[in-house]
Amino acid sequence: MSFSTIDEYINTLDMNKKSYINEFVVFMKTSFPKITPEICYSMPMWCVGAKMYNGYVAVSAADKHYSVHFLDESYIIKLKEMLPNCSFGKRCINIKYGDDQTIAVVMQVVNEYLSSIL
């Protein structure tokens, strides 16, 4: 499925997924208002600079979890140390819907990561 806006992406989700993805989108808009989000690889992404290879954070919804993606693998390693009971993919952490403690930690790490490259 192809989306041109983050709102289009969010509106395709069921209510449960929508609330978690929207929470992350609001966090990003509030914390990093100068980073313009876009749809990239069919998910909401916040790129630092003109190219995603300068740094990015993205979010995507799955059936039983949602994922927060980072360009910098060292932040994923840091999250693995901080959250050993979570599952991880390539450059992402998978957060079960309803796991409010984990997303709070992830948001702190996102803040640290983006602040370090802005």
LORO-799304 format. One line per 4 residues: number of its first residue (from 0); their letters; for each residue x, y, z of N, C-alpha, C. Coordinates in Angstrom, 3 decimals, always signed. Layout:
BEGIN
NUM> A> X/Y/Z/X/Y/Z/X/Y/Z  ... .
// end
This chain:
BEGIN
0> MSFS> +0.839/-1.165/+0.000/+0.000/+0.000/+0.000/+0.892/+1.239/+0.000  +0.521/+2.234/-0.747/+1.311/+3.452/-0.875/+0.587/+4.611/-0.190  +1.334/+5.386/+0.564/+0.794/+6.537/+1.278/+1.587/+7.765/+0.876  +0.935/+8.906/+0.856/+1.672/+10.131/+0.560/+1.823/+11.017/+1.790 .
4> TIDE> +1.019/+10.763/+2.831/+1.133/+11.540/+4.061/+1.094/+10.618/+5.280  +1.568/+11.144/+6.381/+1.533/+10.375/+7.631/+0.093/+10.170/+8.077  -0.750/+11.167/+7.889/-2.162/+11.001/+8.246/-2.804/+9.858/+7.457  -2.484/+9.750/+6.180/-3.005/+8.625/+5.382/-2.545/+7.301/+5.978 .
8> YINT> -1.261/+7.217/+6.343/-0.719/+6.000/+6.950/-1.490/+5.665/+8.226  -1.636/+6.639/+9.107/-2.304/+6.413/+10.393/-3.758/+6.011/+10.183  -4.422/+6.629/+9.233/-5.842/+6.338/+9.013/-6.107/+4.935/+8.474  -5.089/+4.245/+8.009/-5.288/+2.862/+7.552/-5.214/+1.866/+8.711 .
12> LDMN> -4.806/+2.330/+9.884/-4.604/+1.436/+11.026/-5.876/+1.280/+11.843  -5.996/+0.126/+12.537/-7.123/-0.036/+13.453/-6.913/+0.880/+14.662  -7.941/+1.053/+15.484/-7.901/+2.022/+16.580/-6.738/+1.791/+17.544  -6.445/+0.542/+17.878/-5.353/+0.246/+18.812/-4.015/+0.676/+18.223 .
16> KKSY> -3.727/+0.239/+17.024/-2.460/+0.600/+16.374/-2.380/+2.105/+16.162  -3.497/+2.678/+15.741/-3.551/+4.112/+15.459/-3.154/+4.921/+16.685  -3.621/+4.534/+17.867/-3.319/+5.328/+19.056/-1.828/+5.293/+19.396  -1.173/+4.158/+19.242/+0.253/+4.054/+19.555/+1.123/+4.765/+18.521 .
20> INEF> +0.784/+4.611/+17.262/+1.556/+5.294/+16.221/+1.340/+6.803/+16.329  +0.109/+7.205/+16.566/-0.173/+8.629/+16.707/+0.564/+9.215/+17.912  +0.643/+8.472/+19.010/+1.392/+8.939/+20.190/+2.850/+9.222/+19.818  +3.446/+8.334/+19.039/+4.834/+8.537/+18.633/+4.956/+9.729/+17.689 .
24> VVFM> +4.024/+9.874/+16.767/+4.042/+10.996/+15.827/+3.924/+12.321/+16.591  +3.039/+12.381/+17.564/+2.883/+13.590/+18.373/+4.171/+13.874/+19.151  +4.778/+12.847/+19.719/+6.057/+13.013/+20.411/+7.092/+13.635/+19.473  +7.193/+13.112/+18.262/+8.182/+13.623/+17.315/+7.873/+15.070/+16.916 .
28> KTSF> +6.605/+15.371/+16.652/+6.224/+16.740/+16.271/+6.528/+17.722/+17.395  +6.272/+17.311/+18.618/+6.493/+18.178/+19.770/+7.975/+18.337/+20.082  +8.708/+17.244/+20.054/+10.127/+17.263/+20.434/+11.042/+17.784/+19.329  +10.654/+17.552/+18.081/+11.516/+17.917/+16.946/+10.703/+18.606/+15.848 .
32> PKIT> +10.152/+19.772/+16.157/+9.274/+20.431/+15.187/+9.987/+20.888/+13.910  +11.295/+21.010/+13.958/+12.033/+21.460/+12.765/+12.333/+20.321/+11.785  +12.102/+19.088/+12.204/+12.304/+17.951/+11.290/+10.962/+17.666/+10.618  +10.938/+17.785/+9.319/+9.704/+17.544/+8.564/+9.555/+16.054/+8.297 .
36> PEIC> +8.484/+15.453/+8.789/+8.282/+14.026/+8.544/+7.845/+13.773/+7.108  +8.103/+12.572/+6.647/+7.686/+12.159/+5.308/+7.411/+10.665/+5.322  +6.816/+10.189/+4.279/+6.636/+8.750/+4.123/+7.819/+8.237/+3.310  +8.507/+7.281/+3.862/+9.648/+6.669/+3.194/+9.618/+5.183/+3.516 .
40> YSMP> +9.791/+4.349/+2.522/+9.662/+2.900/+2.704/+8.312/+2.551/+3.330  +7.279/+3.261/+2.943/+5.895/+3.040/+3.382/+5.690/+3.208/+4.878  +6.487/+4.083/+5.516/+6.299/+4.347/+6.944/+6.674/+5.795/+7.243  +6.129/+6.351/+8.330/+6.514/+7.704/+8.736/+7.985/+7.752/+9.129 .
44> MWCV> +8.698/+8.749/+8.597/+10.131/+8.862/+8.851/+10.496/+10.331/+9.041  +11.402/+10.558/+9.987/+11.940/+11.878/+10.264/+13.422/+11.830/+9.920  +13.797/+12.499/+8.834/+15.182/+12.495/+8.357/+15.878/+13.774/+8.780  +17.123/+13.620/+9.180/+17.950/+14.776/+9.523/+18.724/+15.156/+8.270 .
48> GAKM> +18.557/+16.367/+7.810/+19.229/+16.792/+6.590/+18.465/+16.357/+5.357  +19.094/+16.554/+4.239/+18.453/+16.291/+2.952/+18.331/+14.803/+2.625  +19.179/+13.997/+3.214/+19.164/+12.572/+2.903/+18.997/+11.751/+4.177  +18.339/+10.626/+4.041/+18.113/+9.788/+5.219/+19.412/+9.242/+5.804 .
52> YNGY> +20.476/+9.262/+5.030/+21.744/+8.715/+5.513/+22.467/+9.654/+6.468  +21.906/+10.851/+6.653/+22.435/+11.763/+7.672/+21.893/+11.401/+9.051  +20.869/+10.592/+9.092/+20.235/+10.161/+10.333/+18.727/+10.198/+10.184  +18.063/+9.235/+10.798/+16.603/+9.201/+10.752/+16.055/+8.385/+11.908 .
56> VAVS> +14.782/+8.621/+12.161/+13.964/+7.800/+13.045/+12.677/+7.554/+12.272  +12.186/+6.330/+12.342/+10.929/+5.988/+11.669/+10.097/+5.114/+12.601  +8.820/+5.008/+12.290/+7.919/+4.166/+13.073/+7.041/+3.377/+12.108  +6.759/+2.135/+12.469/+5.891/+1.297/+11.635/+5.046/+0.386/+12.517 .
60> AADK> +3.855/+0.091/+12.041/+2.922/-0.766/+12.775/+2.932/-2.171/+12.205  +2.866/-3.151/+13.099/+2.730/-4.563/+12.714/+1.548/-5.136/+13.498  +1.289/-6.414/+13.320/+0.132/-7.018/+13.970/+0.191/-6.978/+15.495  +1.306/-7.418/+16.069/+1.390/-7.551/+17.523/+2.336/-6.550/+18.175 .
64> HYSV> +2.973/-5.716/+17.364/+3.912/-4.732/+17.895/+4.043/-3.580/+16.906  +4.706/-2.549/+17.356/+5.125/-1.499/+16.439/+6.622/-1.334/+16.607  +7.261/-0.798/+15.591/+8.720/-0.714/+15.579/+9.163/+0.729/+15.449  +10.249/+1.034/+16.157/+10.909/+2.324/+16.007/+12.263/+2.016/+15.398 .
68> HFLD> +12.549/+2.663/+14.278/+13.740/+2.399/+13.475/+14.745/+3.535/+13.624  +16.019/+3.186/+13.677/+17.115/+4.158/+13.763/+18.104/+3.881/+12.647  +18.756/+4.919/+12.141/+19.855/+4.696/+11.214/+21.067/+4.161/+11.962  +21.347/+4.736/+13.124/+22.557/+4.422/+13.881/+22.376/+3.154/+14.717 .
72> ESYI> +23.047/+2.106/+14.313/+22.942/+0.799/+14.978/+23.404/+0.848/+16.438  +24.272/+1.800/+16.785/+24.758/+1.863/+18.164/+23.619/+2.164/+19.139  +22.594/+2.861/+18.696/+21.456/+3.129/+19.572/+20.596/+1.876/+19.752  +20.557/+1.033/+18.766/+19.857/-0.250/+18.912/+20.617/-1.118/+19.916 .
76> IKLK> +21.930/-1.129/+19.826/+22.749/-1.884/+20.782/+22.498/-1.364/+22.191  +22.429/-0.049/+22.338/+22.158/+0.556/+23.642/+20.794/+0.113/+24.165  +19.787/+0.121/+23.300/+18.451/-0.317/+23.708/+18.436/-1.792/+24.078  +19.202/-2.616/+23.376/+19.277/-4.043/+23.722/+19.814/-4.227/+25.127 .
80> EMLP> +20.789/-3.398/+25.513/+21.347/-3.480/+26.858/+20.340/-2.990/+27.898  +19.603/-1.942/+27.567/+18.643/-1.346/+28.493/+17.360/-2.157/+28.601  +16.971/-2.812/+27.513/+15.685/-3.514/+27.431/+15.885/-4.941/+26.923  +16.549/-5.795/+27.717/+16.896/-7.135/+27.224/+15.704/-8.041/+26.924 .
84> NCSF> +14.523/-7.707/+27.430/+13.358/-8.560/+27.190/+12.573/-8.185/+25.941  +13.037/-7.167/+25.228/+12.363/-6.744/+23.993/+12.924/-7.505/+22.806  +12.179/-7.471/+21.722/+12.691/-8.071/+20.493/+13.175/-6.946/+19.578  +14.103/-7.313/+18.711/+14.740/-6.339/+17.838/+14.815/-6.894/+16.431 .
88> GKRC> +14.817/-5.988/+15.474/+15.023/-6.340/+14.082/+16.231/-5.574/+13.587  +16.389/-5.538/+12.286/+17.509/-4.793/+11.710/+17.253/-3.296/+11.917  +18.081/-2.683/+12.735/+17.997/-1.260/+13.053/+16.659/-0.839/+13.637  +15.992/-1.739/+14.372/+14.725/-1.354/+15.000/+14.484/-2.135/+16.285 .
92> INIK> +13.662/-1.533/+17.132/+13.159/-2.210/+18.319/+11.675/-2.437/+18.106  +11.206/-3.612/+18.472/+9.802/-3.975/+18.341/+9.148/-3.850/+19.711  +8.128/-3.022/+19.794/+7.476/-2.718/+21.061/+6.057/-3.276/+21.027  +5.732/-4.116/+21.991/+4.379/-4.671/+22.051/+3.403/-3.560/+22.375 .
96> YGDD> +2.252/-3.598/+21.713/+1.202/-2.629/+22.022/+0.867/-2.740/+23.507  +0.813/-1.610/+24.184/+0.500/-1.587/+25.609/+1.724/-1.528/+26.511  +2.913/-1.664/+25.940/+4.145/-1.630/+26.743/+4.599/-0.173/+26.903  +3.964/+0.519/+27.832/+4.227/+1.939/+28.029/+5.608/+2.214/+28.608 .
100> QTIA> +6.127/+1.312/+29.414/+7.462/+1.509/+29.989/+8.531/+1.486/+28.905  +8.424/+0.553/+27.984/+9.418/+0.456/+26.916/+9.392/+1.671/+26.013  +8.207/+2.123/+25.611/+8.160/+3.271/+24.707/+8.694/+4.520/+25.390  +8.528/+4.646/+26.701/+9.087/+5.796/+27.420/+10.611/+5.796/+27.320 .
104> VVMQ> +11.220/+4.623/+27.477/+12.680/+4.503/+27.349/+13.100/+4.788/+25.914  +12.374/+4.248/+24.955/+12.705/+4.452/+23.538/+12.617/+5.935/+23.181  +11.617/+6.619/+23.684/+11.486/+8.050/+23.397/+12.668/+8.830/+23.979  +13.142/+8.440/+25.141/+14.333/+9.085/+25.712/+15.546/+8.871/+24.810 .
108> VVNE> +15.700/+7.655/+24.298/+16.831/+7.341/+23.421/+16.694/+8.061/+22.087  +15.481/+8.156/+21.550/+15.250/+8.916/+20.316/+15.658/+10.374/+20.541  +15.265/+10.920/+21.666/+15.619/+12.299/+22.003/+17.132/+12.473/+22.049  +17.809/+11.556/+22.700/+19.275/+11.601/+22.790/+19.908/+11.481/+21.404 .
112> YLSS> +19.434/+10.533/+20.625/+19.980/+10.285/+19.284/+19.821/+11.509/+18.388  +18.593/+12.006/+18.249/+18.375/+13.129/+17.336/+19.046/+14.405/+17.836  +19.058/+14.610/+19.139/+19.739/+15.789/+19.688/+21.237/+15.757/+19.410  +21.793/+14.551/+19.336/+23.234/+14.437/+19.088/+23.622/+14.726/+17.637 .
116> IL> +22.672/+14.647/+16.720/+23.002/+14.856/+15.309/+22.393/+16.122/+14.712  +21.589/+16.811/+15.477/+20.989/+18.068/+14.967/+21.932/+19.234/+15.142 .
// end
